[in-house]
Amino acid sequence: MPDSQLLLLVLITLSNMAASMARICRYVSQHGSCIWPRRTSFCLTHRSTFHSSSTRHNGLLFSLSKRGILKESFPEDAAQDQLPRLLQSGAQTVYCGFDPTADSLHVGNLLAIIGLLHFRNAGHHVLAVLGGATAQIGDPSGKTSERERLSTDAVEASTRCIRESLQRIFTNHEMHFHDSSKKLGTVTILNNLSWYKDWGVVEFLSEAGRHFRMGTMLSRHSVQSRLKSADGMSLTEFTYQVFQAYDFYHLNQIYGCKIQLGGTDQLGNLMSGHEFIHKVSGEEVYGLTIPLVTSSVGDKLGKTAGNAVWLNRDKTSPFELYQFFLRQPDSSVEGYLKLFTFLPLAEVERLMEQQREDPGKRLAHKRLAAEVTKLVHGKEGLESAKRCTNALYHSSVQALEEMSDEELQELFREAPFHELLLEPGTTVIDACRRVNAIPEGPKGYRMVLEGAVWINHRRTDEPEQVLIPKLHILSNGLTLLRVGKKNFYIIKWLSL
């Protein structure tokens, strides 16, 4: 072949490669991250690339699309055509990863868990992968700066907490939301540290690293946005997509996993996994993204932004979680019922019709809050949330009597908790002074006289009144003392 023809062939090839790279870059720049401004606690985008015509072959994808849970797929054409047939052919394995960078997951992670639960409910097997290894690398997606390095001990402790949280949610779903007439798929919780701990860095780079191309990795939106920042991007963060891609490959080889779920900010990582598996084994795999839960200014709702609503009770109580969803704006409640609950869509529509007929009852809000709280904390957690609501907002003495020490401390997190010996003749003024609720001397005495002190939701203006069981001391041995509007004190009385 003449040199001129050879040169022309090379130029054509390079041109095609550049055009292909440009298409990938445009795709990632359009879909790699999302910002949706909204006025209240959090919001979601519901626009989906899944269409009824392309998902009619499989009820699961169509249902998830109608609920707004599925947003995008990769590779788009193959996922729209081949994935429905794959799901219809028999039980498949789906995975989603959770990096233990804190000791609890948060509401921002809940949609991913719910996505796994929908697949499990349809008979598919799900893998929840805890990133004991990748948490020490740090995912740059959606971050403006590098995360502080986490110690091995901190990651191990967080991994244990998140494993327990996931197990609790999967169990609650099975107990309270599963149709017993349908067969559930299996659940397996893994730690990716188990397949990295024996790898040497040279061996890993030699075997896995050779299949990744710098141009493609640099084109990812998460990388581009960080490279343009003042601090740039470390090599550690840059390699994160390699590790997530290898996770997908490992799960594909060991568990036959062909589907990965992730937030829309994970699309670049999903693409890396697809490309790596395709190069190494030639197998077709798929990535599905779900909407991101975002704050009022469009940031991801989570620990990084400092606005997290946690899924572990010791960080966000069942009452606080219940109230979080109860307080969502009217305009959001229908969408959240579809996303965060397992109610049939027809029942959601009936609830919304009842809400429109009598908005004051807030039936849809209450159902949303109840369903989410029961999923995260179980039936007991929901009952606790309702007791706390009645005690705080309806001044229910009966609810106070039914509350445990733990619930009172959760409800009044900032309130001092005191254990006091109940001595004969203890008066109202004695109790107030022993917990330092009022100043010493005449000023404190006068505060009681003037009605500034409340005991168990009842105003008391008699400083020398001896404490009366069932009035000042509830049947559970507790006293809720309030001075002014917001200063609460919890007293646990110990008998002589």
C-alpha positions in Angstrom: 0.0 0.0 0.0 1.4 3.4 -0.9 2.5 5.7 2.0 -0.2 8.3 1.0 -3.0 5.7 1.2 -1.6 4.4 4.5 -1.5 7.9 5.9 -5.1 8.5 4.8 -6.2 5.3 6.4 -4.5 6.3 9.7 -6.1 9.8 9.6 -9.6 8.3 9.0 -9.1 5.9 11.9 -7.9 8.6 14.2 -10.9 10.8 13.1 -13.3 8.0 13.9 -11.7 7.5 17.3 -11.9 11.2 18.1 -15.6 11.3 17.1 -16.3 8.4 19.3 -14.4 10.0 22.2 -16.3 13.2 21.7 -19.7 11.4 21.8 -18.6 9.7 25.1 -17.5 13.0 26.6 -20.8 14.7 25.5 -22.8 11.9 27.0 -20.9 12.0 30.3 -21.1 15.8 30.5 -24.8 15.6 30.0 -25.5 12.8 32.3 -22.6 12.5 34.7 -24.1 14.8 37.4 -27.4 16.5 38.1 -28.5 19.6 40.0 -32.2 20.1 40.8 -32.9 23.2 42.9 -35.9 22.8 45.2 -37.1 24.8 48.2 -37.3 22.2 51.0 -35.4 19.4 52.6 -34.8 17.4 49.5 -35.9 16.8 45.9 -35.6 14.4 43.0 -35.7 14.4 39.3 -38.2 12.0 37.8 -37.3 12.2 34.1 -36.4 8.8 32.9 -34.8 7.4 29.7 -37.0 4.3 30.1 -40.0 4.4 27.8 -43.1 2.1 28.0 -42.6 1.0 24.4 -39.1 -0.3 25.2 -39.9 -1.8 28.6 -43.2 -3.6 27.7 -41.5 -6.9 27.7 -40.7 -6.8 31.4 -43.1 -5.6 34.1 -40.4 -4.8 36.6 -38.5 -2.2 34.5 -41.8 -0.7 33.4 -43.0 -0.5 37.0 -39.8 1.0 38.3 -39.8 3.5 35.4 -43.4 4.6 36.2 -42.5 5.0 39.9 -39.6 7.2 38.9 -36.9 5.0 40.4 -35.0 4.2 37.2 -33.5 7.2 35.4 -30.8 6.1 32.9 -29.3 2.9 31.5 -25.9 2.0 30.1 -25.3 1.1 27.4 -28.6 2.7 26.6 -29.7 0.8 23.5 -28.7 -2.6 24.7 -30.3 -2.0 28.1 -33.5 -0.9 26.5 -33.7 -4.0 24.3 -31.7 -6.8 25.8 -32.1 -6.2 29.5 -35.9 -6.7 29.6 -35.4 -10.1 27.9 -32.7 -11.0 30.3 -34.8 -10.3 33.3 -37.7 -12.2 31.7 -35.5 -15.3 31.1 -35.0 -16.1 34.8 -33.6 -14.8 38.1 -30.7 -12.4 37.7 -28.2 -11.0 40.1 -28.1 -7.2 40.8 -25.6 -5.3 42.9 -25.2 -1.9 44.4 -22.2 -0.6 46.4 -22.2 1.4 49.7 -18.9 2.9 50.9 -18.7 2.9 54.7 -17.3 6.4 55.0 -19.6 7.0 58.1 -21.1 4.7 60.6 -24.6 5.0 59.1 -26.2 5.2 55.7 -28.6 8.2 55.1 -31.8 9.0 53.2 -29.6 9.7 50.2 -28.8 6.0 50.1 -32.3 4.8 50.7 -33.5 4.9 47.1 -30.6 2.6 46.1 -31.7 0.1 48.8 -35.3 0.4 47.7 -34.2 -0.3 44.1 -32.5 -3.5 45.3 -35.7 -4.5 47.3 -37.8 -4.1 44.2 -35.5 -6.5 42.3 -35.5 -8.9 45.2 -39.3 -8.7 45.4 -39.5 -9.7 41.7 -37.4 -12.9 42.5 -34.0 -11.6 41.5 -30.9 -12.0 43.7 -29.3 -8.9 45.2 -25.8 -8.1 46.4 -25.1 -5.2 48.7 -21.4 -4.5 48.5 -19.8 -2.7 51.4 -16.7 -0.8 50.2 -14.2 -1.7 53.0 -11.5 -1.2 50.4 -12.9 1.6 48.2 -13.8 3.7 51.3 -10.1 4.1 51.9 -9.7 5.3 48.3 -12.5 7.9 48.2 -15.1 8.3 45.4 -14.6 11.8 43.7 -18.1 11.7 42.2 -20.0 14.8 43.2 -17.2 16.0 45.5 -15.5 19.4 45.2 -12.5 18.3 47.3 -10.8 15.2 48.4 -12.2 13.3 51.4 -10.0 13.1 54.5 -8.2 9.8 54.7 -10.1 7.3 56.9 -8.2 4.9 59.3 -8.6 1.2 58.8 -10.2 0.9 62.3 -12.8 3.6 61.4 -13.7 1.9 58.1 -14.1 -1.5 59.9 -16.3 0.0 62.6 -18.5 1.8 60.0 -18.7 -1.4 57.9 -20.1 -3.3 60.9 -22.7 -0.6 61.6 -23.8 -0.4 57.9 -24.0 -4.2 57.6 -26.4 -4.3 60.6 -28.5 -1.4 59.1 -28.8 -3.1 55.8 -29.7 -6.4 57.4 -32.4 -4.7 59.5 -34.0 -3.0 56.4 -34.0 -6.2 54.4 -35.6 -8.0 57.3 -38.2 -5.3 57.8 -39.1 -5.4 54.1 -39.5 -9.2 54.3 -41.7 -9.0 57.4 -43.9 -6.0 56.6 -43.9 -5.4 52.9 -43.4 -8.7 51.1 -46.3 -10.6 49.5 -45.8 -14.1 50.9 -47.4 -15.6 47.8 -44.3 -14.5 45.8 -40.8 -16.0 46.1 -38.1 -13.6 47.3 -34.7 -13.5 45.7 -31.7 -14.0 48.0 -29.7 -11.2 49.7 -26.0 -11.3 50.1 -24.0 -8.6 51.9 -20.3 -8.5 50.9 -17.2 -6.5 51.7 -14.9 -5.7 48.7 -11.9 -5.7 51.0 -12.2 -9.5 50.9 -11.0 -9.7 47.3 -8.4 -6.9 47.5 -6.6 -7.6 50.8 -4.3 -10.3 49.3 -3.5 -8.3 46.1 -0.2 -6.6 45.7 -0.2 -3.2 43.9 2.1 -4.3 41.1 0.1 -7.5 40.5 -3.2 -5.6 40.4 -1.9 -2.9 38.0 -0.3 -5.6 35.8 -3.5 -7.6 35.6 -6.3 -5.1 35.7 -4.7 -1.7 35.0 -3.6 -2.6 31.4 -7.3 -2.8 30.3 -8.0 0.9 31.2 -7.2 3.8 28.8 -6.2 7.1 30.1 -8.2 9.1 27.6 -11.4 7.4 28.5 -10.7 7.8 32.3 -9.9 11.5 31.9 -13.1 12.1 30.0 -15.3 11.1 33.0 -17.3 14.1 34.3 -16.2 13.4 37.9 -12.5 13.6 36.8 -13.0 16.7 34.5 -14.7 18.7 37.1 -12.0 18.0 39.7 -9.1 18.7 37.3 -10.5 22.1 36.7 -10.7 22.9 40.4 -8.1 24.7 42.4 -7.0 21.6 44.3 -7.0 19.3 41.4 -7.3 15.6 41.9 -5.0 13.0 43.6 -3.9 9.8 42.0 -5.7 7.9 44.7 -9.1 9.4 43.8 -8.3 9.0 40.1 -8.0 5.3 40.5 -11.4 4.9 42.2 -13.2 4.1 38.9 -10.7 1.3 38.3 -11.6 -0.3 41.7 -15.4 0.0 41.1 -15.0 -1.4 37.6 -13.1 -4.4 39.0 -15.8 -4.9 41.7 -18.3 -5.3 38.9 -16.0 -7.7 37.1 -15.4 -9.8 40.3 -19.1 -10.0 41.0 -19.8 -11.0 37.4 -17.2 -13.8 37.6 -18.1 -15.1 41.0 -21.9 -14.5 41.3 -22.9 -14.1 37.7 -23.9 -10.5 38.4 -24.9 -8.6 35.2 -26.6 -5.5 36.6 -25.3 -2.7 38.7 -27.4 0.0 40.3 -26.1 3.4 41.3 -26.9 7.1 41.6 -26.8 9.3 38.5 -23.4 10.6 39.7 -22.1 7.0 39.4 -22.7 6.8 35.6 -19.1 7.2 34.8 -18.1 4.5 37.1 -20.8 2.2 35.7 -19.4 2.9 32.2 -15.9 1.9 33.4 -17.2 -1.4 34.7 -19.1 -2.2 31.5 -16.1 -1.4 29.4 -13.7 -3.4 31.6 -15.9 -6.5 31.6 -16.5 -6.3 27.9 -12.7 -6.1 27.2 -11.8 -8.9 29.6 -14.6 -11.4 29.1 -16.7 -10.1 26.2 -19.8 -10.5 28.4 -22.7 -8.0 28.2 -23.5 -6.2 31.5 -25.7 -3.3 32.3 -25.8 -0.2 34.5 -29.0 1.4 35.8 -29.1 4.7 37.6 -31.6 6.1 40.1 -32.4 9.7 40.9 -30.2 11.5 43.4 -31.7 12.9 46.6 -30.6 16.5 46.8 -30.7 19.4 49.2 -32.6 22.6 48.7 -29.6 24.1 46.8 -29.1 21.1 44.6 -26.3 19.3 46.5 -26.5 15.6 47.2 -28.3 15.1 50.5 -25.8 13.4 52.7 -22.9 13.6 55.1 -20.6 15.6 52.8 -23.2 18.4 52.6 -23.8 18.3 56.3 -27.6 17.8 55.9 -27.9 14.0 56.3 -31.0 12.3 57.7 -29.5 9.0 59.0 -30.9 5.5 58.9 -29.4 4.4 62.2 -31.4 5.1 65.3 -28.5 6.5 67.4 -28.0 9.3 64.8 -31.6 10.0 63.6 -34.4 8.6 65.8 -37.5 7.0 64.3 -39.4 10.1 65.4 -37.0 12.4 63.6 -37.2 10.3 60.4 -41.0 10.2 60.7 -41.2 14.0 61.0 -38.7 14.5 58.2 -41.1 12.9 55.7 -44.2 14.2 57.4 -43.0 17.8 56.8 -42.4 17.4 53.1 -44.3 19.9 50.9 -47.6 19.0 49.4 -46.2 19.2 45.9 -43.7 16.4 46.6 -45.7 13.9 48.6 -47.1 12.0 45.6 -43.7 11.5 44.0 -42.2 10.4 47.3 -45.0 7.9 47.8 -44.1 6.3 44.5 -40.3 6.4 45.2 -40.0 5.6 48.9 -42.9 3.2 49.5 -44.1 -0.1 48.0 -47.7 1.0 47.8 -49.4 0.0 44.5 -49.7 3.1 42.2 -53.5 2.8 42.3 -53.4 3.1 46.0 -51.1 6.1 45.8 -53.7 7.7 43.5 -56.5 7.0 45.9 -54.5 8.5 48.8 -53.9 11.6 46.7 -57.6 11.9 45.9 -58.4 11.7 49.6 -55.7 14.4 50.3 -57.2 16.7 47.7 -60.7 16.3 49.2 -59.5 17.1 52.8 -55.9 18.5 52.8 -56.1 19.3 56.5 -55.9 15.6 57.4 -52.6 15.2 55.6 -53.4 11.5 55.0 -50.8 11.1 52.2 -48.1 12.7 54.3 -48.9 10.5 57.3 -48.9 7.4 55.1 -45.5 8.3 53.5 -43.9 8.9 56.9 -45.3 5.7 58.3 -44.3 3.5 55.4 -40.7 4.8 55.4 -40.3 4.6 59.2 -41.6 1.1 59.2 -39.2 0.0 56.5 -36.1 1.6 58.2 -37.0 0.9 61.9 -39.7 -1.8 61.8 -43.1 -1.8 63.4 -41.7 -1.0 66.8 -39.9 2.0 65.4 -43.0 3.4 63.8 -44.9 3.0 67.1 -42.1 4.8 68.9 -42.3 7.6 66.4 -46.1 8.0 66.9 -45.7 8.0 70.7 -43.1 10.7 70.5 -45.3 12.7 68.1 -48.2 12.5 70.5 -46.1 13.4 73.5 -44.4 16.4 71.9 -47.1 17.9 69.7 -50.3 16.7 71.3 -49.2 17.1 75.0 -50.3 13.5 75.6 -49.5 12.4 79.2 -50.5 8.9 78.3 -47.9 8.9 75.5 -45.3 10.2 78.0 -46.1 7.3 80.4 -45.7 4.7 77.6 -42.3 6.1 76.5 -39.0 4.4 77.4 -36.0 6.2 78.7 -34.4 5.8 75.3 -37.4 7.4 73.5 -37.5 10.4 75.8 -33.8 11.0 75.3 -34.2 10.6 71.5 -37.2 13.0 71.6 -35.3 15.6 73.6 -31.8 15.0 72.4 -30.5 18.3 73.9 -32.2 17.8 77.2 -30.1 16.8 80.2 -31.0 13.4 81.6 -30.7 13.0 85.4 -31.2 10.0 87.6 -32.2 11.2 91.1 -33.0 9.4 94.3 -36.7 10.1 95.2 -36.6 11.1 98.9 -39.8 11.5 100.9 -41.2 15.0 100.8 -39.4 16.1 97.6 -41.1 19.2 96.3 -41.4 20.9 92.9 -38.7 23.5 93.9 -36.4 20.7 95.1 -36.7 18.9 91.8 -36.0 22.0 89.8 -32.9 23.0 91.8 -31.5 19.4 91.8 -31.3 19.4 88.0 -30.2 23.1 87.9 -33.3 24.1 85.9 -33.8 27.4 87.8 -31.4 29.8 89.5 -30.7 29.5 93.2 -32.5 31.9 95.6 -35.5 34.1 95.3 -35.4 34.4 91.5 -35.8 30.6 90.9 -38.6 30.5 93.5 -40.4 33.3 91.8 -40.1 31.6 88.4 -42.1 28.7 89.7 -44.7 31.1 91.3 -45.1 32.9 88.1 -45.9 29.7 86.1 -42.6 29.4 84.2 -42.3 25.7 85.1 -44.2 22.8 83.5 -44.2 19.2 84.7 -45.4 16.5 82.3 -47.2 19.1 80.1 -48.9 20.7 83.1 -48.1 24.2 84.4 -47.2 24.2 88.1 -47.1 27.4 90.2 -46.7 25.9 93.8 -43.0 25.6 94.7 -43.6 23.8 97.9 -45.9 21.2 96.4 -44.7 17.7 97.2 -44.3 15.6 94.1 -47.3 13.3 93.6 -47.0 10.0 91.9 -49.0 9.7 88.6 -49.1 13.6 88.4 -45.6 14.7 88.8 -44.0 11.3 88.5 -45.3 9.1 85.7 -46.0 5.4 86.1 -42.7 4.7 84.2 -40.8 6.6 86.9 -40.1 9.6 84.7 -40.7 13.3 85.0 -40.5 15.7 82.0 -39.6 19.2 83.3 -39.8 22.3 81.1 -38.7 25.8 82.1 -39.9 28.5 79.7 -40.6 27.4 76.1 -37.7 25.3 75.1 -35.6 24.2 78.2 -36.4 20.5 78.8 -35.0 18.3 81.6 -35.6 14.5 81.9 -35.6 13.0 85.4 -35.5 9.3 86.1 -36.5 8.7 89.7 -34.9 6.0 91.7 -36.8 4.6 94.7 -35.2 4.5 98.1 
